[in-house]
Amino acid sequence: MQFCPKDGSILIPQKKGKTVKMKCPKCRYSSKKKEDLTIKEEIKADRGIEVVDKKVEILPKIKAECPKCKNNQAYYWFLQTRSGDEAATQFFKCTKCNYTWRNYG
């Protein structure tokens, strides 16, 4: 690894024809001598990407009966659906069947 004598940045090899010169990406310093470098990149094919199709709920839970399936636990959140001087609307989502309902409070 080589560093720029002006600002200390890492010099990056740039190919021009058959010659390779080391250049600074910040100040555009370029080495005067031609470098005999080999640029290699290794890609490891054995790394797999695992796609997980799972939704994670981050909402708090409360004891509330679902009107659809009668489950007794639901996620809840508040949302200001009307003007700012009125109470917020409380929403519920069943943990079992995902049915959503609201409480106007």
N, C-alpha and C positions, 0 to 999 in steps of 0.2 A: 504494500500500500504506500502510495506517495502523497505528499502534502504540498499545497501551494506555498511558495516562499513569501508571498505577499500577504495573504489573509489566513492561511492555515487550513483551508478547506481541503477535502479529499479530492485529489485529481482523478478525473474520469477519462478512460481511454476513448479516443475518437479516431475512427478509421477514415483515412483519406487516400483512396486508391489502394495501393498495396502497403502503405506506411501507416503506422499508428503513432499518434502523438498524445501526450497527456495534457488535458485541458482542465482549467478551473471553471466550475459552473457559475461561480459568483462574479469574479473579476475578469474572466476570459483570458487569464494567463495561459500561455501555451509553452510547453517545453521546447527548447531549441533542437535537442537531439532526437533522432528517430529511435523509437523504442522497439525492441524485439519482444513483443508480448503475444501471448496466446490468450484469447478471451474464451472462457468456458462457462457453461451454465448447465447445472445438473438438475433434472426434474425427476423426482421420485414418484413413480407411478403407483406404488403400493398404498399411498394415502387415499383413503376413500372418504367420501362425503356422506354423512348420514343425515337424511331428512326425517325429522320427527314431526308428524302431523298430529300434534296434541295441543289443545288450547288450555292455557293455564289461567285460571280465574284469580284475580288479585283483589277482588271485592270482598268486603267483610260479610260474614254470615249472621243470620238472625233466625229465631224461631217464628215462622209465619206459615200458615197453611195455604198451600197452592190451591186455587179455585178449580183447577183442571184435574190434577191427579191426587189431591189431598195429602201430598208430601208435606212434612212439617218443618222443612228447612229451606231458606232462600237467601240469595245474595241480595244486598240492597245498596242503593246510592241515592243521592239527592241531586236534583237539577232545577235550576231556576227557569221555569217555563212561562211564567207570567211576568208582570212588571216587577221592578225591584222592591217595591214597598209591600208586596204580598209574599206569603209563605212559599217556600220551595216545595216542589212535588217530590214525593218519595216513590222510587221505583223498586220493584222486587223482581227477581228472576229465580225460578225454581231450580234447585240443585239437581233434581232428578230428570224432569222433562223439558227444562229450559223455557217454560212458559213465562212471559213477562206481563206484569200488571202494575198498576200504580195506585197510590194512596194520595189523595189531594189534601189531606190534613187540614 
